[in-house]
Amino acid sequence: MAIADRFDCPLTIQSEDAAFAWGETAHAFLAHGPKAADHLTRVLDLDPQFAMGHAARGLFCLLLARRELVAIAENALSTARAAQSEVGTTPREGAYVDALADWLAGRPSRAASRLDEVLARHPADALTLKLVHQIRFMLGDSSGMRRSVEGVIGAYDARHPMAGYAHGCRAFALEETGDLVAAEAAGRRALELSPDDAWGLHAVAHVHDMSGRARDGLAWLGDREASFAHCNNFRFHVWWHKALFHLDVGEIDAVLSLYDQSIRAEHSDDFRDIANGASLLSRLELEGIDVGRRWEELAEICERRVEDGCLVFADLHYLLALCGGARGDSAGRLLDRMRADADGVCDMSRVAADSGVAIASALNAFRAGDYAAAYRWFASGQPKIGSIGGSHAQRDVFERLAVEAAIRAGLLHEARLLLDDRARRRGAMDGFAHARLARIDDLMADNDHGRDRLQVAL
């Protein structure tokens, strides 16, 4: 008897029980649930020769951007190839195996393109849609994210069991490509269809962030905790968004409380959790807030990640924590390793060469108090900063540091241009921009008064 998954795609799988567990794996992955790995283990226990399952395990490992998981992904590829040889695969299943091989060869961009070809044949395949979305997100390919989901969204009406998650992906892709009105509508639709779609919920939070609507953002997240409380560590990222809204309106006690009780309540070394913590502490310090010894916990973890080199976005946040924690030697070693990586030929080498090394050099210069050099390095890395991956909101910490570097270096005209460009790309001015523009005006006025006094004296 032929077995199909929940998206009506045929499976080379040996039992209905294994197919059910595979469906649970897909659902958990789409919902950012904490048991996706457990469900996948169940699949492979029931059917050790399910090649697509082994390939998915390898791809899931690589999404975590941890050097020690590469060997597990390589083993998953070997096992998948053996199962493929013995049992066979459908073209869709074989594409998963080949996509894993692409990524292990240093070409996640090729893996994403291969999986997009699967979507062209199986537009209702929500698992592949989400996987492509996540890979392109890591690559900073917002236009690719949008192109991928827009090409298949017609297959996700209310009858599709995973429709909400697809619309959540569309919402985020729309937001990252600047279509904020459509993004908010898509995110709200996602939650109507799948109330536990934390990705769609967070896409609307991004819209509030980009449009400078902090109070609306707080109301949006405050009323919908049930939509993300079930999540794996992604729930920490949603709390991070809430903390950003509190920071924008000056509610510092609320920010620190969220940091301690939610965002870093578990001292995880997942790069996404490190990014939440490091970028939030940096934002707080730019507002003149003493964050105490909070950097120490992050810096100690990141010293163990200096040689990872799996993802430039992760490297930059490790470096941010090392700079914040005054671990200068480790920060220097990480920068040296990134410079060496930039000479390679894989996707991450290109990202390091295009922007990563420049941003890393800027962070080190900022830590050393050489603000003019930091500004120059930030300016060098800015044109292709999107390639480091992450979202506009996540990369904004580097833009804030660039503005601050320019101000501290006395480059007030340049700082104003950075703020104007930031507002144009975001679509609105936020609290950070208003405060920095007021500070620039004050400094310019002081400079004018100083010149006037000098002329009178002469």
Protein Blocks (a to p, Z undefined) as FASTA:
>chain_A
ZZddfkopacddfbfklmmmmmmmmmmmmnopaklmmmmmmmmmmmmmlmklmmmmmmmm
mmnopaklmmmmmmmmmmmmmmmmmnopafklmmmmmmmmmmmnopaklmmmmmmmmmmm
mmmlmklmmmmmmmmmmnopaklmmmmmmmmmmmmcfklmklmmmmmmmmmmmmmnopam
lmmmmmmmmmmmmmmlmklmmmmmmmmmmnopaklmmmmmmmmmmmmmmpcfklmmmmmm
mmmmmmmnopaklmmmmmmmmmmmpacfbfklmmmmmmmmmmmmmnopaehjmlmmmmmm
mmmmmmnomafklmmmmmmmmmmnopaklmmmmmmmmmmmmmmmbfklmmmmmmmmmmmm
mmmmmmnopaklmmmmmmmmmmmmmmngpjfklmmmmmmmmmmmmmmnopamlmmmmmmm
mmmmnopacfklmmmmmmmmmmmmmmmmmmmmmmmmZZ
